[in-house]
Amino acid sequence: MAAALLVIDVQRALLEELVSERRVEFVQTLQHLLENARAADCPVVYVRHDGSPHELLPGTPEWDVAAEIEPRPGDPIVEKRFRDAFRETNLAAVLSELGVDELFVSGMQTEFCVDATMREAERRGYRVTLIADAHATSPGGGLTEEQIRAHVHRVAQGTVARIVPSAELFRSAGTATAHLP
């Protein structure tokens, strides 16, 4: 069995909600992560949210995966309408076809889609690694992005997922296994 890198909802409109410095840092982290995953022959699976009829409307530029990390030909793209990327989608079938039993999770909206998807993945029996610096969210509810991310890490660590920085995820090119502390 193998691992796959899951890139959840890194769509133009959601990425634009981040403060510009954070956006740059986040995109650079994802670019480096994608480069390492591909060098290690780790499949990359993109998830794209359809928020019709209010936001993220299919076919609009805002709905597209951010150009800086756009999928390559052959990369699966799973379309979803709910927080959980498994709910009423073909994600489980895509992962099964790839022979995946472990997910490296990254993406947008930490406390919503990233959290819901990693919890469902763990419930379904996947080994889950949340990439500590490869998920982001818009600040809200009186909390900063850092506070939201720290809370999700605290709650998930050891029960739902391992939390690993992107720099430690791939040991070397040619291997699709994580270096986990």
N, C-alpha and C positions, 0 to 999 in steps of 0.2 A: 504494500500500500504506500501511498505518497501523500504529500501535502500540497495544498494550493493556496495562493495568495488571493484573498477576497478583498476587492476594492468597492466599498459601498458608497453609493450616492455622491461621488465627487463630481458633481454637476456644476456647470458654470454659475447658475444663480446662487447655489448654496455656497460655493467657494467665494463669491463676491461679498458675502455677508461677513467674512473674516476681516479683521483689521489688516491693513496692507502688509505690515511687517510679518504678522503671523501667517498670512496667506503665502508670502514668499517662502518662509521657513517650511511650512507644511508641504507646499508643492515640491520644494527641493528634496525633502525627506521622501516623499512618494516617488519622485523620479529616481533617486538612488535605490530605493527599495525595489522598484520595478526592474531596474538594471540588474541588481543582484539576483532577483528571482529568475529572470530570464537566463542569466548566465549559469544558474544552477539547474536549469530545465524544470523549474517549478511553474506549473501552469498558473496563469493569471485569469481570474474570473471577475468580471465587472458586474455590478448591480446598479440599475438605474431606476429611480423612482418616478412614477407617473402620478402627479398630484392633481390630476383633472378633477373637477373643472376649474379649480382656483389657482393653481400654481404648477410649475414644472410640466407644462403641456407638451406632449409628444410632438416632435417635429419643429419645435421652436429652438432658437439658439440657447436659451436658458436651460433647456432640458438636456442638452448634449453633455456628455462627459467632457470635463475640462480639457482643452486642447493640449495643455502641457503634459498630460498623462493619457492621452487618448489611446483606446485599444488598438492593437495591431490586428491585421487580418488574421482570422482564426481564433482570436480571443473570444470566449463566450461572453455574451451580455445577457443578463437575466433582467427582465422587466418586472417591476413589482408595484403594487398599489398600497401595501401595508408596511408597517415598521419592520416586521419580521420578514426577511428576504426569502424564507421558506414557504410562507403562507400563500397558497394559491399561485405558485410559480413552478418553474421547472428546475429550480436550483438543485434539489436533491438528485434529479436525474442527470444533470450536468456533472455533478460531483461523482456520482456513481460511474458514469461513462469514463471519467478521468481516473478512476480507481483511487479516489481520495478518501482518507480517513482522518486527516488533520487539516485544520484551517488556520491560516495566519490572517488575522482580521485587521483591516484598516478602513478608513473612510470618514464620512461626514455624519454629523449629528450624533455625537457620542452617546448621549443619554436616551436617545430614541432608537434610530435604526441600527446603529452599531451594537448597542446593548441588547436590543430585542433579538437580533440575529445571532449574536454569540451565545446567548442563553438557549435559544432554540437549537443551535448546533450542538451544544453540550448535551441537551436533553435527548437529542437524536443519536448520541454516542460518538460524535466526533471529538477528537482532541482539539482543544481550542487554545490558540495563542493570540492574545490581544497585543498588538504592536504598540508599545507605550507612547511613542512619539509620532505615530502615523494615523492618528484619528483626531478630529477637531469638531468643534461645535460653536454655535453662536451663543454669546453670553446671554443670560436671561434669568428671570425670576430673582433678581438681586444677587446672582452668583456670577463670578468670573468664569471664563473658560477653564482656567487652571483648577478652580475649585470643583467644577463639574467633572473634569477628567480625573482628578484625584479621588473623588467620591466613587466613581465607577471602578477605578482600579482597586480601591479599598474593598469594595463589596464583592468584586469578581475574583480577586486574587485567591487562588487555591481552591475555590469552590466551583467556579465556572470556567476560568481560564488561567493560564500562566501569563504574566505580564513581562514582556521582553522588549528592550529598546531595539530599534531597527538595526543599529550598528552591530548588534550581537546575534542577529537572527540567522544569517547565512555565514557559515564558517569559511567556506571557500567555493569558488565557482565549480560547477560539476556535481554538486550535491544538493539535494532538495530536502535535506533535514535541517532542523533548527539546532542551533547551539543554545541550549537552555541551561541557565544557571542551576 
